[in-house]
Amino acid sequence: MKNILIAQVICLFLLSCNLNGQTKTVLSADEFQQQIGGDKQLLDVRTSGEYSNGHIANALQADWNNKEEFKDRVQYLDKNKPVLIYCQVGGRSAAAAKYLRENGFKNVEELHGGMISWKQANKPVAGVSNIPEMTTDEFTAKVNVKKTVLVDFGAEWCPPCKKMEPVIADLQKELKGKFELVKIDGGANTTLMKAMGLDKIPGFIIYKNGKEVWRQQGVVEKDVLKKALAN
């Protein structure tokens, strides 16, 4: 009997230690803010419209309600690095966090109450850009030149766009002076995107002597893009 009681006490002690050691996955605004930085990946799972109306600085964006877009964008996140995730009130981020955990992400933490609680806690919010959209005439003027121009439609909050940044940087070094890069914020220039027939970012268009010769949407292999620029 004495041995049984001892065993029960040991089991309870181990269970208590295990529970106390569990990682907290839903954080208050203060806790969430403290986690931001370093190698943490900050993900906003609201719509692009909600994001544009105020978001946490440096957050990437992938709309949970648009399953195709969400899956396409989060595939470029690092599953071995922590993900801090939020939405407007917490419902979408909870569902998205569950999806990420079920698909191999090691550490996913959610903002309790979403942007509502973040704002109520008087945390900093990055706002809407006051820069006007580029007109089609302004765009034409940039690409209608006697040289090779690579137009990069992307956004700071777009995971696949971030993945393409080092690729573009490498090509600028390798093909120095061979092409001119024109970067356009696809999130802010939605009218121009539509006029150019682009419905997702990143999007790349190559012009040679003012004429379009190549285009592709989504992540592009470096060799493919290099060949298109060299032809």
N, C-alpha and C positions, 0 to 999 in steps of 0.2 A: 504493500500500500504506500509506504514511504517513497519507494522508487518511482511509483506512478505519479505521485504528487510532484516530485522533483522534475520528472520529465515534462509534466504539464507546465510548470513554472518556466522551464527552459524554452518550451515552444512559444509561450506567451511573450517572453522576452525577445526572442528572435523575430516574431511577428511584429512586435512594436518597433524594433529597430528597422525592419524592412519598410514599414509604413512611413516612419519618420524620414527614411532615406529616399522616398519616391520624389521624383521631379514634379514640381508644381507646373501645371500646364495652362492655367487660366490666371492671368495677372491683372492687378489693378493698374490704373494709369501711371501711378508712381513707379510701380515695379516694372512695368513695360518700358517706360522711359529709361530706366536704369540699365536695361538690357540692350538698348540700341547702341550700335557701334561695333568696332572690331570686325570679326568675320561673320556677324549676324546678317542674315538676309531678311530685309523688311518687305513684307508683301501686303498690298492693299487689294482685296478681292471684290471691291465694288465696281460699278460701271465706270467707264471713262468719263462720263458726265459728272458723276459724283466726285470722282478723283479731281477733276478740273475745278470743282467748286471748293476745294480745300482738302489737303491731305497731310500726312506726316512727312516731313522733309526726307528726301532720298528714298522714298518707298517705290518699289516696283509695283506694277499694276497688272492684274489678270482677273477678268470678270468671272466670278463663280457661276453666275446665271447663264453665261455663254460657255457651255461645256467644251466646245471645240476650241475656242480661244484659250480657255483656262488650261486645258491639257497641253496645248501647243506651247504655251508660255512657260509653264512650270517645269517642263522637261529640261529647261536650260538652267534650273537651279541646282545647286550642289546638295545632294541628299545627305552628305556627311557633315554639312555645316548647319548650325541652328537657323530656324526660320521663325520670325516674329510676324504674326498674321493678324489682320483686323478688317472689319467691315464697318457698317454704319451703327448697328446696335448689338451685334454679336452672333446672330443666327447664321448668317452665311459663312462667317469665319470659322464657326464651330464645325459646320459641315465640310468646309474646305480643309480644315486641319485634320479631320477624320480621314479624308481622302488621302492627304499627304502621308499620314502615318501608315495607312494601309498599303501605300505604294513605296515604302522603303525609306522615308525621311526619318532620320534618327531622333531629331529634337525639334518639336513644333510647339510654340507657345502662343496663346491667344490673348488679345486685349479684351478684358471683360467690359461689356457695354459699348464696344466699338468707339467710333469717332464721337458719339454723343457723350460718353463718359470722359473721353480725352479732352473735349472742349469744356465740359463742366468742371474739369480739374484745372482749367486755365493753362493747358499745355500749348506749346507753339504749333501753329498750323501754317503750312506753305499754301499761298493763295493762287489766284488766277493771274496769268501773265497779262500785262497791259500792252504787249507788243501786238500790233495789228497783223492780220493775216497777209501773206504774200499774195499779190494778184497774179493772174495768169500772164499778164504783160511783163511784170517784173521777173517772173520765172523764165519766160521766153528770152528776155534780155540776158539772163545769166547763162543760158545754154546755147544761145545762138552766137557762138564764137568759133574762130578757126583753130580749134584744138579739141582734144578729147576731154569730155567732162563726165565725171561719175556723180550722179545725183543720189544721195542717201537720204531716204525718208525714214526717220526713226524717232525715238523719244527716250528721254532719260529713264522713264519708268517702265520701259519695255524690256523684259528679260532677254528675248532673242536679239534685240538691238544691242544690248550690252555685250552679248556674246560676239557680235560682229565687230565691235570696236577694235580689239587687237588685230583682227584680220585686216581691217582697213588701214590701220596704222602700219602694219608690216608691208602692205602693198605700196603705201606712200614712200617707204624707205627703199624698197626693192625697185620700184618704177619711178624713182625721183625725177620730177620734171616731165614725165610722160603723160600725166593726166592732171586735171584740176578737180578737186573735190568740192561739191556743193552739198552742204548738210541742211536739211529742212526738217523742222519739228512737225512730224506727222500728227501729233496730238493737238497742236495749236492750229495747224493749217488744214483743217478737214475739208474745206471748200476746194482748195487746190488739189488735195488728194482725190476727191471725187472727179474733178475736172480731168485729172490725169489717168483716171480709170484704175486707181489703186484702192483696194478695200481692206488691206491689212498692212501692218508694219512688222519688220523692216521691209522696205521696198527699194529696189535699185534700178536705175535707168542710166544707160550709157548713151551719150550723144557724141557724134563725130562731125565736126564742121557744121554744127547746128541741126543735124538730123539724128533722130533716134535710131540706134542700131541694135539695142539689146535691152531686155528688162527681165527682172525676176523678183518675186515677192517671197519673203521668208528668209531663213538662214541659207547662205550660199557658201559652198566650199571655196576655199582660198584659190585653188588651182582653176576652178571654173571661172571665177571672177577675174583672175589674172589673165586667162586666155581670152576672155571677152574684151578686156582692155587692150590687149596686145594685137588683136586682129584688126 
